[in-house]
């Protein structure tokens, strides 16, 4: 299924500024957040779609690539795979605690708190790999270059400058939460600490290289094996090539989604391939041998006399393999009879002589048409 335009997803113009994009995302994220739409899978899907659009349009480099090349331009840009991400981790992946504050029980604070207080798996990434039909037929190895957020080498991912370490948050005492007395003092309201955003610690001396985030963008090149028979939109998972985990947690994964490059002569239909081949009207009438394009070069196909436009012929075993059974499909060849627009004098003379021998009443399609025509006017 094709992805929607990111500007359309957020409902903003292409000239929208950063603040407009942020406001639009906040409004839609609140509208579709699962906490407000419990059990609504459609709302959850829209929530994740908005997050993906915001990640791209809020980043200057990613937005520029998207504006110039569309979705294809984001290949290898390190876009998170929100479709596979837990909802509570999305705010953390986008670092949106400052946008949403304590909405939805802490919003981004939940994922940041879990990241700081125990091992937490890193975020998954997604990229796109473009394949030809020949790649699909045989399977292929592809080198994929992408950008991911890695632990800063200067601070080891802590966010603090060398020789320093995070301090206990003085506002919440290191708990990451704030308790406030409710109406009349009968109950307490617990919310995420606004100072440390639920981490329990604050960085007093941030690392200069990563500016306290603990992460820096790095390019990465990996080689992946793509099995024969893979389909458009399917993904190949590369374990451990996502973003680093927190507090010793494992890395996330990289998902490479398949996009098929258009073939000039062949179309895919499951494990079968379809070729549309023009033939002359004399070949159609008399039969003959025609050359047909295939993934293995040109093939000869014998067509019988009387071949019509739309007739389909099968070449066994010239399709694509089934990804599970490895059984090969067929190539289906559909003929189109081409009628010449210009005739030389000799061709015209021959056709006129042939026309004198024709009996239109015995042509099956013509007979049916004229009989229906006659019956229609007789009834009137």
Buried (B, 14 or more C-beta within 10 A) or exposed (E): EEEEEBBEBBEBEEEBEEEBBBBBBBEBBBEBBBEBBEEEEEBBEBBBBBBBBBBBBBBEEBBEBBBEEEBEBBBBBBBBBBBBBEBBBBBBBBBBBEBBBBBBEBBBBBBBBBBBBEEBBBBBBBBBBEBEBBBBBEBBEBEBEBBBBBBBEBBEBBBBBEEBEBBEBEBBEBBBBBEEEEEEEEEEEEBBBBBBBBBBBBBEBBBEEBEBBBBBEBEBEBEBEBBBBBEEEBBBEBEEBBBBBBEEBBBBBBBBBBBBEEBEBBEBEEBBBBBEBEBBBEBBBEBBEBEBBBBEEEBEBEBEEEBEBEBEBEBEEBBBBBBEEEEBBBBBBEBEBEEEEEEEEEEEEEEEEEEEEEEEEEEEEEEEEEEEEEEEEEEE
